[in-house]
Amino acid sequence: MSPRLVTTVGATLRTATERLRAAGSPTPRLDAELLIGLVCGRDRSWLLAHPEAPLDDAADLESLVERRAAGEPIAYIRGFKEWRSLRIRTDARALIPRPETELLVDAAIDEIAARLTADDRPLTAWEVGVGSGAVVVALALRFRQAITLGRLTLVGSDASADALELAAENLAAHRVASVVQLACADLLEPAGRSLPRPDVIIANLPYVATDEVDARVGSLGFEPRLALDGGPDGLAVLRPFLASLPERAAPGAAVFLEVGVGQAGGIGDLAPARSSATIVPDLAGLDRVVRIGLSGSSGA
Ligand SMILES: C[S@@+](CC[C@H](N)C(=O)[O-])C[C@H]1O[C@@H](n2cnc3c(N)ncnc32)[C@H](O)[C@@H]1O
C-alpha cells in the first residue's frame, strides 16, 4: 500500500510540491495548490492561510498528484479552466483554451461591435473550430442582446463531434445554448448552403507542426491531435481555410485568425486576392492574431 501523503494542508503542500518538482512539472507549487484546493473544495488563499488544517482526503490527492506527475494538464485533472473570467469545462475531447486566444476574442468583439453600430444590417459571426466552446461562449455572452434582437446570428462549428459535445455543455453551463447555432463541418463547408455566409469569422485552427505535436511536450501529449496538428509546416489546415474564403465568406468579411509564433508574416501570402492582412498587436509583442479584410465585391 502506498503511504498516505500527509495529514495537514501545509505538510501536504510541501510533499506534493516536491513530488511534482521531481517529476519535472514547470509549476510544481502552483499545481500542488490547485490539486489540494480541488480535494478540499477550497481556493488557494484559504490553503495558504490554513497550513495546520487537517487533510482527510490524502489518498484522493495522491492519485491526482500522480496524474499530474505523468504530465496530464491541470485543466484536464480539475475538469475546468478559468479563462477570461469564465469557468470553461475542459477534458480530453478538446483543446484547453489558451491565454493568447483572449486577444483573438477581443479583436473579434471590437469588429462585431463596430459593425453592429455602423448600420442596421443583420450580421453573421462564425467561429470555425470551436473546441471547448470558450470563444463562442465569450461572444454569446457579450452579444446575447443583439442575437436575441435578430441583429446577429452566431454560429460555431468544428470537425470534431466530441469537441462540439463539450462546446454544447459549456454553452449550456453559461445559459447561452439557445443563442448559438452549432454545426459539425469541415471548415466553412455549410456557409452559403445550409447556413448564411459569415460577415465576421473567428478561427483558431490547428497550426502546430506535426514534429512538434509528436514531441508531446506539456499538454500537447494529452490534447486531441485534430486540435493541434497543422501538418509538416503548421499551415496544412490554414491553407484550404484561407482558399475557401472568397466562396464561403460574405463580401467585405473580416476574418480573425490565431496563428503560431512566426507564422503571421506569411499569412498575407496565403490570403485571397484583393484582401488585406493586418497583424493585431499583442501586449507581449508576439504576433499571434491576423485580421484579413476581404474585398467588398463577391469573389464567389
Ligand atoms: C486549436 S483548437 C481551437 C479550439 C478553440 N477554438 C480554442 O481557441 O480554444 C482547433 C479546433 O479546430 C478543429 N478543427 C481541426 N480541423 C478542422 C477542420 N478542418 N474543420 C473544422 N474544425 C477543425 C479541432 O477539432 C479543434 O477543436
The ligand as an SDF file (V2000), in Angstrom:
LIG
                    3D

 27 29  0  0  0  0  0  0  0  0999 V2000
   -6.6360   24.9010  -31.7600 C   0  0  0  0  0  0  0  0  0  0  0  0
   -8.2220   24.1910  -31.4850 S   0  0  0  0  0  0  0  0  0  0  0  0
   -9.1210   25.6530  -31.0070 C   0  0  0  0  0  0  0  0  0  0  0  0
  -10.2600   25.3890  -30.0630 C   0  0  0  0  0  0  0  0  0  0  0  0
  -10.9330   26.6570  -29.5190 C   0  0  0  0  0  0  0  0  0  0  0  0
  -11.4540   27.4840  -30.5700 N   0  0  0  0  0  0  0  0  0  0  0  0
   -9.9580   27.4550  -28.6880 C   0  0  0  0  0  0  0  0  0  0  0  0
   -9.4900   28.5070  -29.1500 O   0  0  0  0  0  0  0  0  0  0  0  0
   -9.6450   27.0470  -27.5710 O   0  0  0  0  0  0  0  0  0  0  0  0
   -8.7130   23.8940  -33.1450 C   0  0  0  0  0  0  0  0  0  0  0  0
  -10.0960   23.3020  -33.3420 C   0  0  0  0  0  0  0  0  0  0  0  0
  -10.3120   23.1800  -34.7550 O   0  0  0  0  0  0  0  0  0  0  0  0
  -10.9470   21.9500  -35.0310 C   0  0  0  0  0  0  0  0  0  0  0  0
  -10.6190   21.5740  -36.3990 N   0  0  0  0  0  0  0  0  0  0  0  0
   -9.4960   20.9970  -36.8830 C   0  0  0  0  0  0  0  0  0  0  0  0
   -9.5690   20.8310  -38.2120 N   0  0  0  0  0  0  0  0  0  0  0  0
  -10.7880   21.3050  -38.5900 C   0  0  0  0  0  0  0  0  0  0  0  0
  -11.4640   21.4100  -39.8320 C   0  0  0  0  0  0  0  0  0  0  0  0
  -10.9020   21.0030  -40.9780 N   0  0  0  0  0  0  0  0  0  0  0  0
  -12.7040   21.9520  -39.8610 N   0  0  0  0  0  0  0  0  0  0  0  0
  -13.2860   22.3940  -38.6950 C   0  0  0  0  0  0  0  0  0  0  0  0
  -12.6920   22.3200  -37.4920 N   0  0  0  0  0  0  0  0  0  0  0  0
  -11.4560   21.7840  -37.4280 C   0  0  0  0  0  0  0  0  0  0  0  0
  -10.4070   20.9960  -33.9870 C   0  0  0  0  0  0  0  0  0  0  0  0
  -11.2850   19.9040  -33.7900 O   0  0  0  0  0  0  0  0  0  0  0  0
  -10.2850   21.9130  -32.7680 C   0  0  0  0  0  0  0  0  0  0  0  0
  -11.4270   21.8620  -31.9650 O   0  0  0  0  0  0  0  0  0  0  0  0
  1  2  1  0
  2  3  1  0
  2 10  1  0
  3  4  1  0
  4  5  1  0
  5  6  1  0
  5  7  1  0
  7  8  2  0
  7  9  1  0
 10 11  1  0
 11 12  1  0
 11 26  1  0
 12 13  1  0
 13 14  1  0
 13 24  1  0
 14 15  1  0
 14 23  1  0
 15 16  2  0
 16 17  1  0
 17 18  1  0
 17 23  2  0
 18 19  1  0
 18 20  2  0
 20 21  1  0
 21 22  2  0
 22 23  1  0
 24 25  1  0
 24 26  1  0
 26 27  1  0
M  CHG  2   2   1   9  -1
M  END
$$$$
